[in-house]
């Protein structure tokens, strides 16, 4: 794997406290799916026992399901993305109130209309052993680092939600013209749904046709064609946005599999290539390690 | 046309003019700008004025209506329909009449220019809300949202099972931006009105224009679905953040084969309806 020149050594690390989100049913969410059928399925908040990075994202009968524990800011309301959400990056270590490592940030969910429309959650990959003792509303601390991370030789490429160790783990290869990234699927911009127009660091952008991306797993990389996410996620011909599968299918109109954005730039510089772009095993390995923080 | 309009109830709803906002927005190029935003009373912009020319972010011309009680506000958001009459209940313009013309977070209403000029946030209005439940017997696949029977009758002609609708523009599905995934009977859908190929078609659009977007299914929420189409009305002005732009509020949706769209200059609210202040262009 290419070691890219970055400013990682100069990033601020901050321990941010939050809690395991309670399981919630949001009354304002649409009560029917995209074919008008009654829709009430688990998936929002709490702890999804036995669901892990690397599992098929559409395996479970659930809605917007994230693997492991869903955590959130404690100040404000579930509609507001606070510092825990805004500073967390994928690969950040998460510990419990006693200081024991419980897992690793694996994705985000939300960003439909932050500040106004709940929820804004951060997904944490945890082992089954940790899941067995973790409780909703338990205090957690995220060792955040990643805000401000840049590729010093690729200023056209913007990163979001990427910790330094995630960057090192991404399947990136330098070519004569730019950076190649292995992804599991490419997605046309027409299939980009909920999450358009919102901050790339908040929540995710959803793939509205699950059938178009068969076999996707939690932790897989995908590329949205003609979507720019430098600041917010939107349609911009000639750009590309690469992200990581953070939640399973949402069934309401305009919703689907969630992708938390990691990198964006001109398609001439950031080039997705189809392959096994799956980071599930890496996330699981990080979640179970007990070593010193990065 | 055999609609069920004669069976629809009219609910009188009281609403208040909402405070205005200053939106702090980071543009895609990283520049942060603070501009007049949604809400409040926006004077000097009327139905039929070009929507993208104003230097604002999600600007709602006329007045923006809501309620402090969340459930009452939800009723305003859901039950108000374009073409419903709005009457001012207090303040210097008491008794003035206007019309609902769109939705965003609030319900948007327009009055005569000299009325808007004297209105202020906090004043109360009554909306005679009618339209939710509107359906057309002969086209059961058609789903209508936020559209009064009066506007529906003025906007749609039924011709051998097909709905003939005049529109100001026909846009591709990629026009759809923020608002995808939200309930179709509330709020609206921003357009990618800065990005090619939408930008060119969106530039001349006016407040109150009727616009079609292809391959969009808005029966429940707003979503991309090949073979469907939606018809909406231009409600709020442009916005500077990526994924935001002119606001198009859903009026109806059906399989595209049920529609026959014609681009015409008359596809605008101020020409389709006799406005309550008698100033139809």
Interface residues (C-beta under 8 A of the other chain):
Chain A: X30 X32 X33 X34 X36 X112 X113 X116 X117 X189 X190 X191 X192 X193 X194 X195 X196 X197 X198 X206 X208 X209 X228 X230 X231 X232 X233 X234 X235 X236 X237 X250 X252 X253 X254 X255
Chain B: X26 X27 X28 X30 X105 X173 X174 X176 X177 X178 X179 X180 X181 X182 X183 X184 X190 X192 X195 X196 X215 X217 X218 X219 X220 X221 X222 X223 X224 X225 X241 X242 X243 X244
